[in-house]
Amino acid sequence: MTTPTGAPLRWDIHETHLEEAAFRWSQWEKALDAPDFTLEEVAELEEAVAAHVDGLVLGGEPVATRLLVPALTEDPERIVAAALALLGAEAEYGPALVLAALPSAEPPALAALQRALELSPASSIPTSLPSLLGEDTVPERLALVLDTLGVHGLATAPLCTPFLTHPEPEVAAAALRAVSRARLPLEPALLQRALDSRAPVLRDAAILAGLMGGHRAAWTTCQAVANSHLPGGRLPLLLLAMGGEERDMKRLLELLSDEKLRPDVLWALGFSGRVAAADACVELLRHPPVSALAGEAFSAITGLIIAEQYAVAREEEDTALPPLEEEDLDADLTSKPEDALPLPRPQAISEWWGEARQRMDVKHRYLSGQPFTPQALLEALTTAPMRRRHALALDLALRSRGAVQVPTRAFVPQQLAAWKAARAAPGASWSRPFAEALRG
């Protein structure tokens, strides 16, 4: 058995390519949300992913049928790697094999297949993918198709509109995301129905779709959710911070008193750019449960890098276990992106802030210590830590009503192409805060 080039197949080499592609992709995927990775560093990880996927593609149809198709039912990392190679095949058999795997795939596998479809170019998406939008299709598969069409700009009103009122929130939310990405018109009544949903996934999708479309009802819902003290308000809190209105900023600072909401509020405040938010962060640097988050938000506003004399060395951490009666046995011990945040040194940062604060205007918004401008926002997409870039891109998209979109979870060349297109767009198209000029 030979490759398309006539060389004999080495199955051990192709097995290694699959293992390495899966492993390297999982590293790359985690780096997209890491606080200690930049876009340039992620691009280096991506080179290894691409090299191993290319090695699988070169194996041609024999490798596809014997190695890649069986992998589509295995671990999520192997599913993504195999699907990327199949979708990257120059011949039609590759995308066709991925399409054939969708009807029988279980939800965990569907999520991995969806990620591969999102990462592949639009030209690799099977043209018959919309045929899976049948009444007997499980909700997870409907959401996959709608989200895939939305990501690649293939969504149309006839395809998406019937699903805006689907009884499953995940499906209706996917339809809303697709409509929003395609900048399709959205009837106010349909939007309001989604905004009134008790399911956060649908409500949040409606808020974003409404803001992209300039609907004031979406902003009203966003403010109401943030004021409710209910869980699941991370996105509304973030949007309030980015909106820039003084009363919303005041409300966010008040919500810091709620310990359950405090991590999400701190995350939001880091995007507010306000001196008052930086003041609040300094006060929380001495609270161990959120000290790293407070330091991250403070750094995002002021530009101070939490390192060297402003950070606590890891060997200085207090690693003593709490008394058994104080230990939270139900705590989630899963590794999170914020676990990689540096630990701030409160006294040193407070002294620095005492001087730096005098040079900052309490009425202005800042981004890494510089006055917030649309151009500064755009430039930050190339320099900010990976985990912060998703919110920055969202701010840019909302300001432009969806005209300027940088896909921060795509492969780096696609991200850079979108970023360059954004740089070439007239600044006036995204210079105003997104909460302005809402209608309705």
N, C-alpha and C positions, 0 to 999 in steps of 0.2 A: 504494500500500500504506500502511495506517495503523496506528497503535497501538490498543490496546483502548479508549482514550479518544476515538478518532476523529481524532487529530492525524496529519499525514503523517509517515512515518518518515524520519529523517535517518540514513542508514547510517554517515556519517562520525562522527556523534556517538556512535553505539552502538559503533563500532570503538574510539573513544577510551575509552569506558567500559570495554570489555574490557581494553584495554592498561593502563589506569590501575588497574583492579581487580586485575589480575595483579601489577603492580608493587607496589602498596600492600599487597597480601596478603603478598608475599614479604618486605617490610620488617617487617610485623607479626609474621610467623612467626619471623624472626630475633630480633626483640626479645623473644620469649618466653624465650629462653635468654641474653639479654644481661646482663652484670654492671652496666651503666650505665643501665638502664631500670627504672622503677618501674611499678606497676599503673596509676597515674594517667596516666603518659606513654603507656603502651600503649593505654589507652582512647582517647587522642587520635588515635593512628594508626588505630585501628579505625573511627573515624568516617568517615575517607576511604574505607576498604574498603567499608563499608556503603552509602555514598552512591553509589559506582559500581556496586555489585551491584544496588542498587535501580533505577538507571537502566537496567540490562539487563532487569530484571524488567518494567519498564514498557513495554518493547518488545513484550511479548506473544509469542504463538506464532510470528509471522513472524521475529522476531529469534532465537527459540529454534532454529528449524529451519535458517535460513540462516547464522547466525553462531555460535551456541553449540554446536550438535551437532558441526560440524566441529572446533571448538576442543578437544573432548574427546579428540582424538588428537594434540594438539600438545605444546608444552612444559608441564612440570608446573604452572608458575604459571598459565598460561592454562587448563589443565584444571580446577584448583581454582576459579578465578574463574567459569568457565562453569558448572561443576557447582553451585556455590553459588547462582547465579542460577536455574538450572533447578529446584533443590530448593526455592528460595524462591518459585516461581510459585504463585499461588493456585489455578490449575487443575491437574487431574491429569496433564496432558501433560508437565509439567516433570519430576517424579520418575520418570515412566514412561520418559522419554528417557534419564535417567541409568541406570536399571535395564537398559535395552536395550543400553547401551554396555558393560556389565560382562562379558558372555560373551566378547567378542572383544578386550578390552583386554589389552595386554601388561603384564608386571609393573611397569615404571616408571609407566605410566599408572594401573595399579591402586592404587599407593601414593598418587597424587594424588587419585584418586576417593575412596579411603578417608578421606583427610583432610577432604574436603568433606562426606562423609557424617557424620563425627564432629562437625563444626562445626555442622551443620544441626540444627534442633529435631527431637525424636523424631517429631512429627506429620508431618514431611516424608519420613520413611523409608518407602520402598515396602513395603506389607504383604506382598508376595510375595518379598521379599528372601531369606527362608529357603529358598525353592525352589532356590536356587543351591548348596545344600549337597548336591550329588549326587556319586556315586562318580567320575564322569568329570571333575569340576571340578579345575582345577590348584590346587596348594597355596596359592599367593598369593591366589587368589580365595576359597578356604575360609577363610583367615585373615582376609581383609577382612570377610566376612559375620559371622564369629564375633566379631571385635573390635567391629564396628558394633553388633551386638545387645547386646554387653556394655556399651559406652559409654552406650547409651540405655536401659538397664534392661529390655531386651526378651528377654534370655537366659532359657532354661528348661532344666531338666535333660534332657528328651527331646532337645532340639536339640544340647546341648553334650556330654553324656556319651559318645556314640559316638566323639567326636573326641579324647578325653583320651588315647587310646592310639594315635593316628594315627602312622604311621611317620615323617612329616616333623615335626621338632621345632618348626618355626614354627607349624604347625597345632595341635599339641597345646598349645603355649604360649598361643595365642590362645584355645583352649577353656578353659584354666585361668584366664586373665584374665577371661573372660566369667563363669565360675562364681564367681570371687572377687568381682567387682563386684556380682553379683546376690546374693551371700551364700548361695549354694546349698550344701548339704552335700557333702562330698568324702570318698570312701572312703579310709581310711589306706593301703590297698595301692596304689591308683592314685596317690596322692600320693607314696608312697615310690618308685614306679617313675620318676616324673618327677624326683624329687630326686636319684636315682642317675644321671641322664642326664649324658653327657659334653658335651652341647651347652649352652653357657652360657645361651642364650635360653630353653630349656625349664627348666633347673635354676633360673634366677632367677625365672621365673614360678611355679614350684612353691614356692620359698621364700616369696614374697610371699603366694601363696594359702594356704600352710600357716600362716603367721603370722596372716593375717586370720582363719583358722579356729581358731586357738589350738593348733596341733599342735607339740609340742616337737621332733619330728623335723626340722621346717623350721629351727629354731634350731640344732640340732646340725649340720645340713648347712652352714648359714651360717658357723658357727665353723670347721668343717673346711676349707671353701674358703678362708677368710681366712688360715688357717694354712698353706696349701699352697704359697704363693709362686708359684702359677700365674697367667698372665695371665687377664683376663676376670673379675676379682674386684671390680670397682668397687662393685657393689651390696652384696655381702656385707660389704665393708669399711665402707661407709656404715652399714649396719644395726648392725654391731658398735659403731660410735661412738655411734649413737643409743640403743642398748640400755642403756647406762649401767652395765654391770657392770665392776668394777675390774680383774679379770683380763683382760677383753677390751681395756680401755683400755691396759693395760700392753703387751699384744701389739701393738697398733697402733703404739705408740711405738717398739717394737723393729723393726717393719717399715719404719720410716723409713730404716734403714740400707741398704735395697734400693733402688738408684737407679731401677730400672725401675718399681717400685711406688710410688715416692715421690709422684708427682702425685696418684694415686688416694688414697693414705693421707692426704695433706694435705687433699684435698677432704673426706674423711670426718671428720678431726679438727675441722674447722670446725663440724661439727654436734654434736660431743661436749660442747661447752660447758665443758670442764675447764681448770683453771689449768695443769695439767701439759702439756696440748696447746698452750696459748698459749706456755708456756716453750719448747717444741720449735719452734714457728713462729718465734719471735724468733731462734733459733739459725740458721734457714735463710734469713733475710732477706738474707744476704750470698751466697747461692748463686744466681747469675743464672738457671739453668734453671728454678728453682722459686720465685724470690723473690716474684713477683707472687702466686702461689698461696698462699705462706706468709703474705703480707700480708693476703690475702682471708680466710683461715681465722682469723688473729689478730683481724682486725676483727670477724668474726662472733661471736667469743667475748667480746671485751672491749668492743666498741662504739666503739673508736677509728676514726674515719674517715680512711682513707689519702688525705689531700689536703693542700694547702698545705705547711706546714713538715714534714709527715710523708711527703711524696711527692717523687719525683724528677721535675722538669719534663722534658717530652719532649725539649726541646732540649739537656738535659744527658746524654741517653743516649749510650752508647758505640756508635756505628754502624759502627765499623771492621770490615771483613770479616775472618774468621779465615783463617789460612794455608791454602792449598789442600789440604795434606796432612791438615789437621784438619777440613776441611769434610765434613759428612755429606751425601753425594750422594743418599742414599736418604730423607732427611728429608721428612716430609709438610709441604708449604708451604701447604696449604689454610688459609684463615682460620678461626680457632676463637674461641668466645666469650671465652675467657680472654685473648685478645690485647688486649681492651679494658680489662683490669684495670690500675689504676694501679701504678706501680713504687714500692715503699716506700723510705723513707730509713732505713736500719738504725740509725744512731746516735741519731737523734731519737726513734725508736720505742722503742729500748732504754731511753733515759732516762725516757721517759714511763711505761714499764712498771715501771721500778724503783720508782716511787711508787704507781702504780695497783694493783699486785699486792698491796700491803699491805692493801688494802681488800677483797680477795676471799678467800673461803674455799675451800681446796683440796678440800674434801669436797663442795662444791656444784657444780651445773651452771648455766652462764650462757648467756644469749642476748642478744647485743649489749650486754653489760655489766650486764644486769639478771638477777636470779635467775630461773632457768628455771621457769616455771609453765605449766600448760595454757592459761591465759588469755593469757600472753605469747606462747605459740606461735601461738595463733589471731590475735592482733593483728599479729604479724609477717607474716602472709600479706597484709596490706594495705600494708606499708611496706618489706619486704625487697627487695633486687635480684631481678629476674625469674628469673635463673638459679638462685637459691637456693630459690625458693618451691616448686619441685616436690618437693624433699626434705622441706621443712617440712610440706607437705600429706601426704606419705607418712607421716611420723611421726604426724600427727594421725589418719590413717586406720587405721594399725596399732594405735594406742592404743585406738581405739574399736571394734576388730575389724570395721572397714568400715562402721560406722554413720554416721560423719561423714566425708564425702568432698567435697573442694573440687577441682573439675576445673581445674587450673592451665593447661591447654592449650586450654581452651574460650574462646569470646568472653566479654568482660568482664561483661556483664549476667548471664550464666549463672554465672560465678564468684562474683559478688557475691551472687546469690540463694542459692547453696549456702553461702557464708560466713555470711550472715545466719541461715540455718537452723541452722548449726553453733553460732552464738552463742546461739541460743534453746534448744539442747539442754542437758540437765543436765550440768554439769561432771564429775560423778562418773562419767559414761559413758566419759570419756577422760582420766582423771586419773592412771592408773597407767602406768608404763613397759610397753611392749608385750611385753617378755620375761618379765614376771611372769605367774603363773597359767597357764602353758602345760601342756597335758595330754599324756599318752601317753609 
